[in-house]
Amino acid sequence: MINRLGFNSEGHARVLERLKRRKRKGVIGVNIGANKNSADMPADYVAGLEVFSAVADYFTVNISSPNTPGLRDLQAPKQLDALLARLMAKRDALVRAGSPERPIAVKLSPDIAGDDIAAICDRLMAHGVDGVIISNTTLDRTAVAAHEHGRQTGGLSGAPLYERSTGLLARVYVQTKGQIPLIGVGGIDSGSAALGKIEAGASLIQLYTGLVYSGPGLIAEIKKTLIEAIERAGVDSIAGLTGTRAQNWIAKTRTESNVT
Ligand SMILES: Cc1cc2nc3c(=O)[nH]c(=O)nc-3n(C[C@H](O)[C@H](O)[C@H](O)COP(=O)(O)O)c2cc1C
């Protein structure tokens, strides 16, 4: 799937109002970003953290959408450092003022240069982020080059993103030595694809495009496959499988641009 939505929500105030009114109580992750015409993008993230701290169970800091110009520049180690410093300072202030401490996960692009991975991971660990979500959609079209719509503008998700996002997941797992929980996302469309993310280094998984094509029954299939894998390996939980094939994934997805 290729999407070029940009951040088309109605904005903080309207979303907050809807979240407060909601009847079903599940885990709420609020995905924060910046306006495309913002003069100070980090300030937009800080505002998002402040506004939604009362209702969000966790935050995703989205610095990886390809549909907002300039957003992905925040992944550059220096800019990432500045953004995380401001976000963590705001969270500390909110906690001091009595707000619960909300976990902060940073969501990365599968298109970051292999040379930047070490420095990015270093910044993520230095600021003590609670999780890293890998990955957002890709601008790369290699996997769909032959498709009639392959050149459409936007971010590509689903099966053609699977290898690329899982390769980055494995690299971040090794680089962070398994010390930060990683959330694997990108192209999960079956139980075995979900298991692949865990083996590459994920503690948790997310999926979007797979649900469009397979519907909610996919969740039951994934759970069944994961339970079978846990039993086969003789481990207590999914944690026993996390990262067990990270090196295989790194070898399998090695290209000229991501040699580490
Ligand atoms: C229609 C659409 C809208 C999306 N909007 C966002 C967004 O607002 N923020 C974000 O971090 N990721 C967004 N994504 C990316 C997904 O969360 C996910 O990272 C990506 O699609 C890869 O997972 P998948 O292959 O399971 O879809 C969007 C994806 C799609 C298809």
The ligand as an ORCA input file, in Angstrom:
! r2SCAN-3c Opt
* xyz 0 1
  C      -2.916      4.816      5.707
  C      -1.719      4.823      6.613
  C      -1.550      5.877      7.527
  C      -0.441      5.893      8.384
  N      -0.295      6.929      9.275
  C       0.764      6.918     10.153
  C       0.915      7.952     11.126
  O       0.122      8.889     11.236
  N       1.981      7.869     11.970
  C       2.892      6.851     11.918
  O       3.836      6.809     12.714
  N       2.765      5.865     10.992
  C       1.727      5.878     10.130
  N       1.602      4.862      9.206
  C       2.637      3.801      9.162
  C       2.180      2.543      9.909
  O       1.925      2.843     11.263
  C       3.250      1.447      9.826
  O       4.445      1.882     10.453
  C       3.565      1.073      8.377
  O       2.382      1.072      7.593
  C       4.238     -0.302      8.275
  O       3.420     -1.307      8.838
  P       2.412     -2.231      7.953
  O       3.210     -2.795      6.817
  O       1.909     -3.257      8.918
  O       1.325     -1.323      7.479
  C       0.500      4.833      8.325
  C       0.312      3.779      7.415
  C      -0.774      3.757      6.562
  C      -0.924      2.611      5.589
*
